[in-house]
Amino acid sequence: MIKSMTGYGRAREMLNKRDITVEVRSVNNRYLDCTVKMPRMYSFAEDAVKQHVQKAISRGKVDVFITVDASAADVAKVTVNRELAAQYASALSELAEVCGTESHVTPEQLSRFPDVLTVTKADEDLETVSADLCAVLDEALAAYNTMRAVEGAKLAEDIGNRLTYIENYTSQVEERSPQTVAEYRAKLTARMQEVLQSTTIDEQRILTEAAIYADKVAVDEETVRLRSHVAQLRTMIASDEPMGRKMDFLIQEVNRESNTIGSKCNDVAIAQVVVGLKAEVEKMREQVQNVE
């Protein structure tokens, strides 16, 4: 079943002591435009995130929001600058000698001096972090695609109803079109009788004029193509593949055939049918703009 281009999905997991939250949302767009917003320190995973999005989504304006609470995963490492500490201890002993007092240098004293103790964060495994982010992203994409499928089912139902209306209008055109030729022939005969009065009417001339008119207003080819386009559109809305662009193209063709029928048939009844037909085509075109 077709999917909508608009949707939202969210997932949250605690992986390797990191609290990861991913949100995915999208709106209509002609092509795929993916924007990833995440903490700068995790920007190394942006390409991997975009690749996962591209596998799940073919088009739309997609925004991915990633937040990470890694406070539980922070492992601090304290190192001692032994050489610097020794120099501070030597300097303190020298000061004690200058003052004529005994030196009582303690570790607590030395720890207060700059750069004697250095606190650093343990190196992270970038591949593991990237894999964790993408794992949560996949969960968010699954929820996102579920929502899009639900919306897509509603779109498919509405488009299917529009196609039924179009088929009904096409049947009305096919039924009415031969009648217009017969009515034209009757009007032509009456007019010639009125003009010529008692003069004998050339029946062959009437037949020729009616044939020319019938050929001019014939819409058989247009209605056949209309039915073909409708059949293709029904197949597309049942497909699991992205069909939005193809459907949009076919709807343009349906609109073109409708315009041709309207221009060929100088008949009030058919003109009214064409108005209804074009209204359904326009409504369907608006809905297809939401299809992936």
ChimeraX attribute file (.defattr): number of C-alpha atoms within 10 A of each C-alpha:
attribute: neighborCount
match mode: 1-to-1
recipient: residues
	/A:1	18
	/A:2	24
	/A:3	29
	/A:4	29
	/A:5	29
	/A:6	22
	/A:7	23
	/A:8	21
	/A:9	22
	/A:10	21
	/A:11	20
	/A:12	17
	/A:13	18
	/A:14	14
	/A:15	16
	/A:16	13
	/A:17	13
	/A:18	19
	/A:19	16
	/A:20	21
	/A:21	19
	/A:22	25
	/A:23	22
	/A:24	22
	/A:25	19
	/A:26	23
	/A:27	15
	/A:28	19
	/A:29	17
	/A:30	15
	/A:31	12
	/A:32	17
	/A:33	16
	/A:34	18
	/A:35	13
	/A:36	16
	/A:37	14
	/A:38	16
	/A:39	11
	/A:40	8
	/A:41	7
	/A:42	15
	/A:43	14
	/A:44	13
	/A:45	18
	/A:46	17
	/A:47	12
	/A:48	15
	/A:49	22
	/A:50	16
	/A:51	12
	/A:52	15
	/A:53	21
	/A:54	14
	/A:55	8
	/A:56	13
	/A:57	18
	/A:58	15
	/A:59	22
	/A:60	23
	/A:61	17
	/A:62	22
	/A:63	18
	/A:64	23
	/A:65	16
	/A:66	22
	/A:67	17
	/A:68	17
	/A:69	13
	/A:70	15
	/A:71	10
	/A:72	10
	/A:73	14
	/A:74	14
	/A:75	12
	/A:76	12
	/A:77	10
	/A:78	10
	/A:79	12
	/A:80	13
	/A:81	12
	/A:82	11
	/A:83	10
	/A:84	16
	/A:85	19
	/A:86	13
	/A:87	12
	/A:88	18
	/A:89	19
	/A:90	14
	/A:91	12
	/A:92	17
	/A:93	17
	/A:94	15
	/A:95	14
	/A:96	15
	/A:97	12
	/A:98	10
	/A:99	10
	/A:100	9
	/A:101	11
	/A:102	12
	/A:103	15
	/A:104	10
	/A:105	14
	/A:106	9
	/A:107	9
	/A:108	8
	/A:109	12
	/A:110	19
	/A:111	15
	/A:112	10
	/A:113	12
	/A:114	10
	/A:115	14
	/A:116	17
	/A:117	17
	/A:118	13
	/A:119	11
	/A:120	11
	/A:121	10
	/A:122	11
	/A:123	9
	/A:124	11
	/A:125	8
	/A:126	12
	/A:127	11
	/A:128	12
	/A:129	17
	/A:130	18
	/A:131	14
	/A:132	19
	/A:133	25
	/A:134	21
	/A:135	19
	/A:136	22
	/A:137	28
	/A:138	20
	/A:139	18
	/A:140	23
	/A:141	26
	/A:142	17
	/A:143	19
	/A:144	22
	/A:145	23
	/A:146	16
	/A:147	17
	/A:148	23
	/A:149	19
	/A:150	16
	/A:151	19
	/A:152	23
	/A:153	17
	/A:154	15
	/A:155	22
	/A:156	23
	/A:157	12
	/A:158	15
	/A:159	23
	/A:160	18
	/A:161	14
	/A:162	20
	/A:163	22
	/A:164	15
	/A:165	16
	/A:166	25
	/A:167	18
	/A:168	14
	/A:169	22
	/A:170	23
	/A:171	14
	/A:172	15
	/A:173	21
	/A:174	17
	/A:175	12
	/A:176	15
	/A:177	20
	/A:178	14
	/A:179	11
	/A:180	21
	/A:181	19
	/A:182	13
	/A:183	12
	/A:184	15
	/A:185	20
	/A:186	13
	/A:187	12
	/A:188	15
	/A:189	19
	/A:190	13
	/A:191	12
	/A:192	15
	/A:193	14
	/A:194	11
	/A:195	10
	/A:196	11
	/A:197	11
	/A:198	8
	/A:199	10
	/A:200	9
	/A:201	13
	/A:202	10
	/A:203	10
	/A:204	9
	/A:205	11
	/A:206	16
	/A:207	13
	/A:208	12
	/A:209	15
	/A:210	20
	/A:211	13
	/A:212	13
	/A:213	15
	/A:214	18
	/A:215	12
	/A:216	11
	/A:217	19
	/A:218	19
	/A:219	22
	/A:220	13
	/A:221	10
	/A:222	18
	/A:223	21
	/A:224	14
	/A:225	15
	/A:226	23
	/A:227	17
	/A:228	12
	/A:229	19
	/A:230	21
	/A:231	13
	/A:232	14
	/A:233	21
	/A:234	16
	/A:235	12
	/A:236	19
	/A:237	25
	/A:238	14
	/A:239	13
	/A:240	11
	/A:241	13
	/A:242	20
	/A:243	20
	/A:244	23
	/A:245	16
	/A:246	14
	/A:247	23
	/A:248	19
	/A:249	11
	/A:250	18
	/A:251	21
	/A:252	15
	/A:253	15
	/A:254	24
	/A:255	19
	/A:256	15
	/A:257	21
	/A:258	23
	/A:259	16
	/A:260	14
	/A:261	23
	/A:262	21
	/A:263	13
	/A:264	15
	/A:265	19
	/A:266	12
	/A:267	14
	/A:268	11
	/A:269	14
	/A:270	23
	/A:271	17
	/A:272	12
	/A:273	20
	/A:274	24
	/A:275	15
	/A:276	14
	/A:277	23
	/A:278	20
	/A:279	15
	/A:280	20
	/A:281	22
	/A:282	15
	/A:283	13
	/A:284	21
	/A:285	19
	/A:286	12
	/A:287	17
	/A:288	23
	/A:289	17
	/A:290	20
	/A:291	27
	/A:292	26
